[in-house]
């Protein structure tokens, strides 16, 4: 699906840049390539192919959607010892290479912490930010409230030493890659009713399988490091984030439940809460236009 011809008027292009330390960073641009730049930060696992399968939705909003592979995912080189606060520098270098001065950004799930870190670090360059079903710091009172059993176990495993976590992740990844339909069926089985409806769309299902497969094309090192980052403290003050930050969460999400969003809302001064009934962890697809619309508005 991700290599198909885009709808009329919609443009898609891929690129790779060299960062200052020599690493390669891969990205995809889609939507209206002459539009307002919006950087999209994918989840875990995820890749530069993660977006809504109907690029016309993005194009009609006048958005130039730029989605990079994080280090160790897809075609982006692994970065040893990577931390949450390393990514804003990668993002800034990509923006500079694309001659983008100011931009909006949003991220989903495990991409949410990177949005917060980038909004804090890049300050005035960010027009507006959005965190969609984004994880909050896990090591806090009530951090696991509302999380389903499967993901409680996953979050607990994330705190394991990386050398111990790697073989488990590699084995699981081999199973997913060998039997993608079975992996999708398992995902749907544990999903909320709304998520099952979203994932029943064959275009969305194909898109999910496509970005999942691309995520670990060169192994699970990036995903393993990501687990470590997810389980670690956030070493920056949320209270110092300036500008508007939309927070999108759904009551039906038991992977990243709304309590995580409420925690962020209590700390980020410019938080704009959108806590909605129903839904699930894949509601980004059914609310794509709603999420992107505020980011598509140019600031005065």
LINWO-V892614 format. One record per backbone hydrogen bond with DSSP energy under -0.5 kcal/mol. NH is the residue of the N-H (numbers start at 1). CO is the residue of the C=O. E is the energy in kcal/mol with one decimal. If there is no record, write none. Layout:
NH,CO,E
NH,CO,E
This chain:
4,1,-1.6
10,7,-2.1
11,31,-2.0
13,29,-2.5
15,27,-2.3
17,25,-2.4
19,17,-0.5
19,23,-3.2
22,19,-2.3
25,17,-2.4
27,15,-2.5
28,67,-1.7
29,13,-3.3
30,65,-2.2
31,11,-0.7
32,63,-2.6
33,31,-0.8
35,32,-2.4
36,62,-2.5
38,64,-2.5
39,104,-2.5
40,66,-2.6
41,106,-2.8
42,40,-0.6
50,47,-1.9
51,49,-0.6
55,53,-1.1
57,54,-1.5
58,54,-0.6
59,55,-2.5
60,56,-2.7
61,57,-0.7
61,58,-0.5
62,59,-1.9
63,58,-1.9
64,36,-2.4
65,30,-2.4
65,63,-0.9
66,38,-2.6
67,28,-2.9
67,65,-0.5
68,40,-0.5
68,66,-0.6
69,26,-2.7
72,76,-1.2
73,70,-2.3
74,214,-0.7
74,215,-1.0
76,73,-2.4
77,24,-2.0
80,78,-0.5
82,79,-1.5
86,83,-1.4
87,83,-0.7
87,84,-0.7
89,86,-0.8
90,86,-1.1
91,87,-2.6
92,88,-2.4
93,89,-2.3
94,90,-2.2
95,91,-2.6
96,92,-2.4
97,93,-2.3
98,94,-1.9
99,96,-1.4
100,95,-3.2
101,99,-0.6
103,125,-2.5
104,37,-1.9
105,128,-1.9
106,39,-2.5
107,130,-1.8
108,41,-1.8
109,132,-2.2
111,108,-2.9
112,109,-1.8
115,111,-1.4
116,112,-2.0
117,113,-2.4
118,114,-2.4
119,115,-2.8
120,116,-2.0
121,117,-2.4
122,118,-3.0
123,119,-0.9
125,122,-2.2
126,123,-1.9
127,103,-2.8
127,125,-0.6
129,244,-2.0
130,105,-1.5
131,246,-3.1
132,107,-3.0
132,130,-0.5
133,131,-0.6
133,248,-3.3
135,109,-1.7
138,230,-0.5
140,138,-1.8
143,140,-2.0
145,142,-1.4
147,144,-2.0
148,254,-2.7
152,148,-2.2
153,149,-2.2
154,150,-1.6
155,151,-2.8
156,152,-2.0
157,153,-2.5
158,154,-1.6
159,155,-0.5
159,156,-1.2
160,157,-2.1
164,161,-0.9
165,161,-2.0
166,162,-2.3
167,163,-0.5
168,164,-0.6
169,165,-2.3
170,166,-2.8
171,167,-2.1
172,168,-2.2
173,169,-2.7
174,170,-2.1
175,171,-1.7
176,172,-2.3
177,173,-2.6
178,174,-2.0
179,175,-2.1
183,179,-2.1
184,180,-2.2
185,181,-2.3
186,182,-2.1
187,183,-2.0
188,184,-2.5
189,185,-2.3
190,186,-1.5
191,188,-0.9
196,192,-2.5
197,193,-1.7
198,194,-2.2
199,195,-3.0
200,196,-0.7
200,197,-0.6
201,198,-1.4
202,200,-0.6
205,201,-2.8
206,202,-2.2
207,203,-2.0
208,204,-2.8
209,205,-2.2
210,206,-2.1
211,207,-2.5
212,208,-2.0
213,209,-2.2
214,210,-2.0
215,211,-1.5
216,212,-0.8
216,213,-0.6
217,214,-1.5
219,216,-1.7
222,72,-0.8
224,220,-2.9
225,221,-2.4
226,222,-2.1
227,223,-1.8
228,224,-1.5
229,225,-2.2
230,226,-2.7
231,227,-1.6
232,229,-1.2
235,233,-0.7
236,234,-1.0
238,236,-0.6
240,237,-1.8
241,238,-1.7
245,270,-2.2
246,129,-2.7
247,272,-2.4
248,131,-2.7
248,246,-0.5
249,247,-0.6
249,274,-2.4
251,276,-2.5
252,278,-3.3
253,250,-1.8
254,252,-0.7
260,257,-2.1
261,257,-0.6
262,258,-2.5
263,259,-1.8
264,260,-1.8
265,261,-2.6
266,262,-1.6
267,263,-0.6
267,264,-1.2
268,264,-2.7
269,267,-0.6
271,268,-1.7
272,245,-2.7
273,271,-0.5
274,247,-2.7
276,249,-2.8
276,274,-0.7
283,280,-1.2
285,282,-1.7
286,282,-0.6
287,283,-1.7
288,285,-0.9
291,287,-2.5
292,288,-2.4
293,289,-2.3
294,290,-0.7
295,291,-0.5
295,292,-0.5
296,292,-1.3
296,293,-0.7
297,293,-0.5
297,294,-0.7
